[in-house]
Amino acid sequence: MSATFKIIFNGQLHQDADITSVQEQLSQFLKIPHDIVIQLFDGKSYALKKDLTSIDAVKTESSLKKLGLITKVEPERTAPVIQSQNSQLVCPKHIQNNDKKVPVKTNDENSAVQSKKAQLNTVFEQTNVKTRLLSNTLKSALYLCYLALFIVTLFGLSTSYTVIKSTFTSDESVQSKLSYQQYKLFLNEQNSTKHQPQIAIAEQGTKTDSTENNEYFSKFSAHINSYAKTLGQANVNAMGGDKLQQHLQEIDDLGPKNEFWKQLILLAKNLDNDSHKMSALQSDDSAKIHWINAVDWISQSYIRQHQSTDKPNTKSEPPAKGNPILSLTLLISLLSLLSIFVIAIKMKLRAIKNS
């Protein structure tokens, strides 16, 4: 007969021990299922090992202490030592109740665990649904930003084309203001006048070659005299031909050489071609359709045009409401803003994907 010992554990651990890690290591050490090991931590006292010699009890207690368990060694009733060290059996036992078996999970405990798992699964599913909803919303916003970028780019290209076109066609637009069609509009809007108009004379100018000027004046006079004959008006010579030629040459000197002469001849030609239609207006007011009216209109328009061009800009004017350059600037700003939105949405989608 020799004394034997048992290892008693009541669920206490060292301060720095992690219960989850301790349970896993204890399951491997005792070679018992993990769910049974969990039941050993309910606060009751259990005999982890028994029928140990004093040396084996000290070694086992030291190993359990390294795992983080707080145990104690208690003597058992004397019994013959028949078993070997390797034949020790795990027999958890409560001190107060001898030969107590480790409790096994009941059906109620199993259902409670299953309900907790179901709750966790529900939470995970709700989280996944919210994440997918947010991701789909961001993707839709990203597609809308791409569409807006495409539309704004098209508008930007159209506006750029308008700016370039207006730059190269500015001279043509100025000349179109002095066309015969503009003069006819001027006639329709003009109130009837009962006095003969005066031709505005420019004070500055330089003289050009007299032969070339005479050729232009001759072409002008030919069309005007034909017009005046059809409508029964005084011809160029009757209106002071030499004086009129001098005045018209001074006006031409305000701009590029012979530019005014060319426009004046074109106007006279159109008047001659339209003389029969113009004669229908003669009954209303003969002075209104007099050819000197047309010469006066184009002369004043040409003078105003070049006076406004030569006048220095002393004060910067605010951009017009329909200025294409302003529109192009706004489109570029909108493109930049949309690009920032696209970058932000992509970063958010990447963060959701990584999480």
C-alpha positions in Angstrom: 0.0 0.0 0.0 1.4 3.5 -1.0 -0.1 7.0 -0.8 -1.6 8.5 -4.0 -2.5 12.1 -4.9 -4.9 13.9 -7.1 -4.9 17.3 -8.9 -7.8 19.6 -7.9 -9.0 22.5 -10.2 -11.8 25.0 -9.4 -11.8 27.1 -12.5 -9.3 29.8 -11.4 -6.5 31.1 -13.7 -3.5 33.2 -13.3 -3.9 36.9 -13.8 -2.1 37.1 -17.2 -3.7 33.9 -18.6 -6.1 34.0 -21.6 -9.0 31.6 -20.9 -9.5 30.7 -24.6 -5.8 29.8 -25.1 -5.8 27.9 -21.8 -8.8 25.9 -22.7 -7.3 24.8 -26.0 -4.0 23.8 -24.4 -5.7 22.0 -21.5 -7.8 20.0 -24.1 -4.6 18.9 -25.7 -2.8 18.2 -22.4 -5.7 16.0 -21.0 -6.6 14.6 -24.5 -10.3 15.3 -24.0 -12.8 17.1 -26.1 -12.9 20.9 -26.0 -16.5 21.2 -25.0 -15.9 19.1 -21.9 -12.9 21.3 -21.0 -15.2 24.3 -21.1 -17.4 22.7 -18.4 -14.4 22.6 -16.0 -14.5 26.4 -15.7 -17.9 26.7 -14.1 -16.4 27.4 -10.6 -16.8 24.0 -9.1 -13.9 21.8 -8.0 -12.8 18.9 -10.3 -10.1 16.3 -10.1 -8.2 16.7 -13.3 -5.9 13.7 -12.5 -5.8 11.2 -9.7 -4.0 8.1 -8.5 -0.7 9.9 -8.9 2.5 9.4 -7.0 4.0 12.3 -5.2 6.6 12.8 -8.0 4.0 12.6 -10.8 1.6 14.9 -8.9 4.4 17.6 -8.6 5.3 17.3 -12.3 1.6 17.4 -13.4 0.9 20.4 -11.2 4.0 22.3 -12.6 2.8 21.6 -16.2 -0.7 22.8 -15.4 0.7 25.9 -13.8 2.7 26.7 -17.0 -0.6 26.5 -18.9 -2.0 29.2 -16.5 -4.2 27.1 -14.2 -4.3 27.4 -10.4 -4.4 23.9 -9.0 -3.7 22.1 -5.8 -2.5 18.6 -4.8 -4.5 16.6 -2.4 -3.9 13.0 -1.0 -6.2 10.2 -1.8 -6.9 7.0 0.1 -4.1 4.5 0.0 -4.4 2.0 -2.8 -2.1 -0.5 -4.3 0.1 0.8 -7.1 -0.8 -1.5 -9.9 -0.9 0.9 -12.8 1.9 2.5 -14.7 2.4 6.3 -15.2 1.1 6.1 -18.7 -2.2 4.5 -17.7 -3.5 7.5 -15.7 -7.1 8.4 -16.6 -8.7 11.8 -16.5 -11.5 11.7 -14.0 -12.8 15.2 -13.0 -14.3 14.9 -9.6 -15.9 17.3 -7.3 -14.5 17.3 -3.8 -17.8 17.2 -2.0 -19.3 14.5 -4.3 -17.0 11.5 -4.8 -16.8 10.0 -8.3 -18.8 12.8 -9.8 -18.7 12.8 -13.6 -18.1 15.8 -15.9 -21.4 17.2 -16.9 -22.5 16.8 -20.4 -24.4 19.4 -22.4 -28.1 19.1 -22.4 -30.6 19.8 -25.2 -31.4 23.2 -23.7 -27.8 24.2 -23.8 -27.4 23.0 -27.3 -30.5 25.0 -28.4 -29.1 28.1 -26.7 -25.8 27.8 -28.5 -27.6 27.3 -31.8 -29.8 30.4 -31.2 -26.7 32.5 -30.5 -25.2 31.3 -33.7 -28.4 32.1 -35.6 -28.3 35.7 -34.1 -24.7 36.1 -35.2 -25.5 34.9 -38.7 -28.4 37.4 -38.8 -26.1 40.2 -37.8 -23.6 39.2 -40.4 -26.2 39.0 -43.1 -27.6 42.5 -42.2 -24.1 43.9 -42.3 -23.4 42.3 -45.7 -26.7 43.7 -47.1 -25.9 47.2 -46.0 -22.4 47.0 -47.5 -23.7 45.7 -50.8 -26.3 48.5 -50.8 -23.7 51.2 -50.2 -21.4 49.7 -52.8 -24.2 49.6 -55.4 -25.1 53.2 -54.6 -21.5 54.4 -55.0 -21.2 52.5 -58.3 -24.4 54.2 -59.6 -23.0 57.6 -58.6 -19.7 56.7 -60.3 -21.5 55.9 -63.6 -23.5 59.2 -63.4 -20.2 61.1 -62.9 -18.8 59.4 -65.9 -21.9 60.4 -68.0 -21.7 64.0 -66.7 -18.0 64.1 -67.6 -18.8 62.9 -71.1 -21.6 65.5 -71.6 -19.5 68.4 -70.2 -16.6 67.4 -72.4 -18.8 67.6 -75.5 -20.0 71.0 -74.4 -16.5 72.1 -73.8 -15.4 71.0 -77.3 -18.4 72.8 -78.8 -17.6 76.0 -76.9 -14.0 75.8 -77.9 -14.9 75.5 -81.5 -17.2 78.5 -81.1 -14.4 80.6 -79.5 -11.9 79.7 -82.3 -14.5 80.3 -85.0 -15.4 83.7 -83.6 -11.7 84.6 -83.4 -11.1 83.9 -87.1 -14.4 85.3 -88.4 -14.5 88.5 -86.4 -13.4 90.6 -89.5 -16.1 89.0 -91.6 -18.8 89.7 -89.0 -17.7 93.4 -89.0 -18.0 93.6 -92.7 -21.4 91.9 -92.7 -22.8 94.7 -90.6 -22.3 97.0 -93.5 -24.0 94.7 -96.0 -26.9 95.7 -98.2 -29.3 93.6 -96.2 -28.4 95.6 -93.1 -29.1 98.7 -95.0 -32.5 97.5 -96.0 -33.2 96.7 -92.3 -32.1 100.3 -91.6 -34.5 101.6 -94.1 -37.4 99.7 -92.6 -36.7 101.0 -89.1 -35.8 104.5 -90.1 -38.4 107.2 -89.6 -39.3 109.4 -92.5 -37.0 112.4 -92.9 -38.0 115.6 -94.7 -34.5 117.0 -95.0 -31.6 115.9 -97.1 -29.1 114.1 -94.9 -25.5 115.2 -94.4 -22.5 113.0 -94.9 -20.2 112.7 -91.9 -16.7 113.6 -92.8 -13.7 112.2 -91.0 -11.1 114.7 -90.0 -8.1 112.4 -90.4 -6.8 110.4 -93.3 -4.1 110.2 -95.9 -4.5 110.5 -99.7 -4.0 107.6 -102.0 -3.3 107.2 -105.6 -5.7 109.4 -107.5 -6.0 107.1 -110.6 -7.1 104.2 -108.4 -9.5 106.3 -106.5 -11.0 107.6 -109.7 -11.6 104.1 -110.9 -13.4 103.2 -107.7 -15.5 106.4 -107.8 -16.3 105.7 -111.5 -17.7 102.3 -110.7 -19.7 103.7 -107.8 -21.0 106.5 -109.9 -22.1 104.1 -112.7 -24.3 102.0 -110.4 -25.7 105.1 -108.5 -26.5 107.0 -111.7 -28.4 103.9 -113.0 -30.3 103.7 -109.8 -31.1 107.4 -109.8 -32.3 107.3 -113.4 -34.7 104.5 -112.6 -36.2 106.3 -109.6 -36.0 109.8 -111.1 -33.4 111.1 -108.6 -30.5 113.5 -109.0 -27.3 111.8 -110.2 -23.8 111.9 -108.6 -22.7 115.0 -110.5 -25.8 116.9 -109.5 -25.0 116.1 -105.9 -21.5 117.5 -106.1 -19.4 114.7 -107.6 -15.9 116.0 -106.9 -16.8 117.1 -103.3 -18.5 113.7 -102.7 -15.4 111.8 -104.0 -13.1 113.7 -101.7 -15.3 112.9 -98.7 -15.6 109.3 -99.5 -11.8 109.0 -100.0 -11.3 110.5 -96.5 -13.6 107.9 -95.0 -11.7 105.1 -96.8 -8.4 106.4 -95.3 -9.7 105.5 -91.8 -9.3 101.8 -92.4 -7.4 99.4 -94.7 -6.7 100.7 -98.1 -9.8 100.6 -100.5 -11.9 98.6 -98.0 -14.5 101.3 -97.8 -14.6 101.7 -101.6 -15.2 98.0 -102.1 -18.1 98.0 -99.6 -19.5 101.2 -101.1 -19.4 99.8 -104.7 -21.1 96.6 -103.5 -23.9 98.6 -101.8 -24.4 100.7 -105.0 -24.5 97.6 -107.2 -27.2 96.0 -104.9 -29.2 99.3 -105.0 -29.1 99.3 -108.8 -30.2 95.6 -108.9 -33.0 96.4 -106.5 -34.1 99.7 -108.0 -37.5 98.4 -109.3 -38.4 97.1 -105.8 -37.2 100.3 -104.2 -39.4 102.4 -106.6 -42.4 100.8 -105.0 -41.6 102.7 -101.8 -41.2 106.0 -103.5 -44.9 106.9 -103.2 -44.6 106.8 -99.4 -41.5 109.0 -99.0 -39.2 109.7 -101.9 -36.4 111.0 -99.6 -36.4 107.8 -97.7 -35.1 105.8 -100.7 -32.8 108.4 -102.0 -29.3 106.9 -102.8 -27.6 109.6 -100.7 -29.4 108.0 -97.7 -27.5 104.7 -98.4 -24.2 106.5 -98.8 -24.8 108.4 -95.5 -25.7 105.2 -93.7 -22.6 103.2 -94.8 -20.3 106.2 -94.2 -21.5 106.8 -90.6 -21.4 103.1 -89.8 -17.8 102.7 -91.2 -16.7 105.8 -89.2 -18.2 104.5 -85.9 -16.8 101.1 -86.5 -13.2 102.3 -86.8 -13.5 105.0 -84.1 -14.5 102.2 -81.6 -11.7 100.0 -82.8 -9.0 102.7 -82.5 -10.2 103.9 -79.0 -7.9 102.5 -76.2 -9.5 100.5 -73.5 -8.9 102.5 -70.3 -11.2 100.4 -68.2 -11.6 96.6 -68.3 -15.2 95.7 -68.9 -16.8 92.7 -67.1 -17.3 89.6 -69.3 -20.6 89.5 -71.1 -23.3 87.1 -70.1 -23.0 85.1 -73.3 -19.2 85.2 -73.5 -17.9 81.9 -74.8 -14.6 82.2 -73.0 -16.5 82.5 -69.7 -18.5 79.5 -70.6 -15.4 77.5 -71.4 -13.8 78.5 -68.0 -17.0 77.3 -66.2 -16.9 74.0 -68.1 -13.3 73.4 -67.1 -14.1 74.1 -63.5 -17.0 71.7 -63.7 -14.8 69.0 -65.2 -12.3 69.4 -62.3 -15.1 69.1 -59.8 -16.5 66.0 -61.4 -13.0 64.4 -61.5 -12.6 65.0 -57.8 -16.0 63.2 -57.2 -14.9 60.3 -59.3 -11.6 59.9 -57.4 -13.4 60.1 -54.0 -16.0 57.5 -55.0 -13.3 55.1 -56.3 -11.4 55.4 -53.1 -14.5 54.7 -51.1 -15.3 51.6 -53.2 -11.7 50.4 -52.8 -12.0 50.8 -49.0 -15.2 48.8 -48.9 -13.7 46.0 -51.1 -10.6 45.8 -48.9 -12.7 45.6 -45.7 
